[in-house]
Amino acid sequence: MSWVDSGFIAFDTETTGVDVGVDRIVSAAAIEFRGGLEVSAQEWLIKVDVEIPAGASAVHGITNEVSQSQGLDQGEALASIHEFLVSRNLPVVCFNSQFDRSILDSNLERVGLEPLSGIFDICPYVIDKQMDKFVKGKAQRRLQPTVARYGLELNEADWHGALADSRITGQLLLAQQARYPHLFTDQPDELAESISLWREEQDASFKAWLSKKPPLPS
């Protein structure tokens, strides 16, 4: 029985932007999986203390009006997210976890809370890049085309909602377990360590590729 069957939490955030040191989490969702099934879920809509750019609202559908009128207090929401993720003592699975975990820690620290610690970081995005290195086509590493390559589907209207994206991320990890079972025979800390090393190698490879591209004309 793999640790995947014992349980993990799929987590996703929607934000005001992509600067992890500055931007805010507007909504988040966490779904607990055990035995390949959802056993609990929670979603948070947050009343942020900055303006939500129109471009961000166009992606996730949350406007300033919605955030301010329907959102939870920022500190209370972040404390609730922290409690959900920490109390279960399970690996946390995020698609492109480097972003979600970093912006979560930044937001937690901003309101005086401790960042996540001791929770294993499992990233299906990095796993996919490591195990299937030659995916062709523009933007084919994004969540929607990635899950499609594993035979998964999500209603078009649901994309970029934190709850739907966390759900499909959990299903993606289960599909990766079925496709690459050897990756999931060890404990989650060992896979998390491998993912960290793979991410470094992938980032270095991308930077090397960029350095070989001819400069843009001035």
C-alpha distance (Angstrom), angle and dihedral (degrees) to the residues before:
residue distance angle dihedral
M1 . . .
S2 3.80 . .
W3 3.80 124.9 .
V4 3.82 85.1 -115.3
D5 3.80 88.6 67.9
S6 3.80 90.7 47.3
G7 3.78 89.7 59.1
F8 3.78 149.8 -81.4
I9 3.80 138.3 -174.2
A10 3.80 121.2 -120.6
F11 3.80 109.8 -150.8
D12 3.80 135.5 -175.3
T13 3.79 137.9 172.9
E14 3.79 135.6 -158.1
T15 3.78 113.5 -154.9
T16 3.79 148.2 -177.4
G17 3.82 90.2 -108.1
V18 3.78 145.6 -36.6
D19 3.83 102.1 -83.1
V20 3.80 100.8 106.6
G21 3.80 92.8 -163.4
V22 3.80 95.7 52.5
D23 3.80 112.3 20.3
R24 3.79 126.1 87.8
I25 3.79 134.0 -129.6
V26 3.80 107.3 -114.0
S27 3.79 96.6 -178.9
A28 3.78 137.1 -1.8
A29 3.77 138.6 -177.7
A30 3.79 135.6 -163.9
I31 3.79 127.2 -167.9
E32 3.79 123.6 -170.6
F33 3.81 114.8 -143.5
R34 3.79 123.9 -164.9
G35 3.78 125.1 172.3
G36 3.80 88.7 -0.1
L37 3.82 92.6 -59.3
E38 3.79 134.6 102.5
V39 3.79 110.7 -107.6
S40 3.82 101.9 169.5
A41 3.77 138.9 3.2
Q42 3.78 139.3 -175.9
E43 3.78 133.4 -173.8
W44 3.80 129.2 -164.0
L45 3.81 129.2 -158.5
I46 3.80 108.5 -167.0
K47 3.79 132.4 -151.5
V48 3.80 98.4 -135.9
D49 3.79 125.7 -156.4
V50 3.82 95.8 -134.0
E51 3.77 136.0 58.8
I52 3.79 115.3 -87.7
P53 3.83 107.9 -129.4
A54 3.79 115.7 -122.1
G55 3.80 90.1 -121.1
A56 3.80 91.4 57.4
S57 3.81 91.9 46.9
A58 3.80 88.9 51.9
V59 3.80 89.0 58.4
H60 3.81 102.0 45.3
G61 3.80 101.6 18.2
I62 3.81 96.6 -125.8
T63 3.80 112.8 129.6
N64 3.79 129.6 -167.3
E65 3.80 89.1 -103.8
V66 3.80 92.9 53.7
S67 3.80 92.6 45.6
Q68 3.79 94.0 49.4
S69 3.80 98.0 41.4
Q70 3.80 100.8 38.5
G71 3.79 105.9 20.9
L72 3.79 127.8 107.8
D73 3.78 121.3 -116.8
Q74 3.80 105.9 -79.3
G75 3.80 96.8 -126.6
E76 3.80 93.8 44.9
A77 3.81 92.6 47.8
L78 3.80 93.5 49.2
A79 3.80 91.0 47.5
S80 3.81 89.2 52.0
I81 3.82 91.5 49.7
H82 3.80 90.2 49.6
E83 3.81 91.8 49.6
F84 3.82 93.1 48.8
L85 3.81 93.2 51.0
V86 3.80 97.8 41.3
S87 3.81 102.1 39.1
R88 3.80 95.5 61.1
N89 3.81 94.4 51.7
L90 3.80 92.5 -144.4
P91 3.82 132.8 135.5
V92 3.80 112.7 -89.4
V93 3.81 116.2 -132.5
C94 3.82 119.9 -158.4
F95 3.77 130.4 165.5
N96 3.83 101.4 -120.0
S97 3.78 89.7 4.0
Q98 3.79 92.3 -177.7
F99 3.81 87.4 75.6
D100 3.82 100.8 38.6
R101 3.79 95.6 45.3
S102 3.82 92.8 44.8
I103 3.79 96.0 49.0
L104 3.81 90.8 44.6
D105 3.81 91.8 53.3
S106 3.80 90.6 46.8
N107 3.81 91.9 50.8
L108 3.80 92.2 45.9
E109 3.79 92.5 51.5
R110 3.82 91.4 47.0
V111 3.81 90.7 62.1
G112 3.80 93.9 42.4
L113 3.81 99.5 -97.7
E114 3.79 128.7 130.9
P115 3.82 117.1 -101.9
L116 3.77 118.7 -117.3
S117 3.77 113.1 -80.2
G118 3.77 134.8 174.7
I119 3.81 92.0 20.8
F120 3.79 115.8 122.4
D121 3.79 116.3 -120.7
I122 3.82 113.1 -137.5
C123 3.81 115.8 -177.6
P124 3.83 120.1 -171.1
Y125 3.82 88.9 -170.6
V126 3.81 92.0 62.3
I127 3.82 91.5 41.7
D128 3.80 90.6 53.8
K129 3.81 93.0 49.1
Q130 3.80 90.9 48.7
M131 3.78 97.4 47.0
D132 3.82 99.1 37.2
K133 3.78 105.7 35.1
F134 3.79 100.5 167.3
V135 3.78 107.1 58.7
K136 3.79 108.0 151.2
G137 3.78 128.9 -150.1
K138 3.77 137.2 58.0
A139 3.82 116.9 -66.1
Q140 3.81 92.1 -3.2
R141 3.80 91.8 139.4
R142 3.80 92.8 65.6
L143 3.78 118.7 108.8
Q144 3.81 99.2 -100.2
P145 3.82 98.8 51.5
T146 3.79 90.6 38.6
V147 3.80 94.8 57.2
A148 3.80 89.4 44.4
R149 3.82 89.2 59.3
Y150 3.80 87.8 57.8
G151 3.80 92.4 51.1
L152 3.80 95.3 -104.1
E153 3.79 126.7 134.7
L154 3.78 136.8 -162.4
N155 3.77 127.6 -174.9
E156 3.80 109.5 -98.4
A157 3.81 91.5 -127.2
D158 3.82 91.3 57.4
W159 3.80 98.4 57.2
H160 3.80 116.2 115.0
G161 3.77 94.4 22.7
A162 3.81 109.9 122.3
L163 3.81 95.0 -132.5
A164 3.81 95.1 48.2
D165 3.81 92.6 43.6
S166 3.80 93.1 49.3
R167 3.82 90.2 48.5
I168 3.81 93.7 51.4
T169 3.82 89.9 44.5
G170 3.79 89.8 56.9
Q171 3.78 90.5 48.2
L172 3.81 89.4 48.8
L173 3.80 91.5 55.7
L174 3.80 90.1 51.1
A175 3.81 89.5 50.4
Q176 3.81 89.9 50.5
Q177 3.78 89.8 50.5
A178 3.81 88.9 54.5
R179 3.81 92.5 47.0
Y180 3.81 98.5 40.9
P181 3.83 104.9 25.7
H182 3.81 93.0 161.9
L183 3.81 89.9 68.4
F184 3.80 91.9 61.0
T185 3.80 102.3 46.7
D186 3.82 93.6 89.5
Q187 3.78 128.3 62.9
P188 3.83 119.3 -74.9
D189 3.80 92.9 -109.5
E190 3.80 89.7 62.6
L191 3.80 93.1 50.6
A192 3.82 90.0 44.9
E193 3.81 89.6 53.7
S194 3.81 91.0 48.9
I195 3.81 90.4 49.2
S196 3.80 90.4 52.8
L197 3.81 90.8 52.6
W198 3.81 92.9 44.4
R199 3.81 90.3 50.6
E200 3.82 91.0 53.8
E201 3.80 91.0 49.2
Q202 3.80 92.3 47.0
D203 3.81 92.3 49.1
A204 3.81 91.1 48.8
S205 3.80 91.1 48.7
F206 3.81 91.4 50.7
K207 3.79 92.1 49.3
A208 3.80 90.2 49.7
W209 3.81 89.7 51.0
L210 3.79 91.2 50.2
S211 3.80 91.6 50.8
K212 3.81 90.4 57.5
K213 3.79 94.6 53.4
P214 3.81 115.1 101.7
P215 3.81 113.1 -107.5
L216 3.78 118.4 -100.5
P217 3.81 114.4 -102.2
S218 3.80 112.8 -96.9
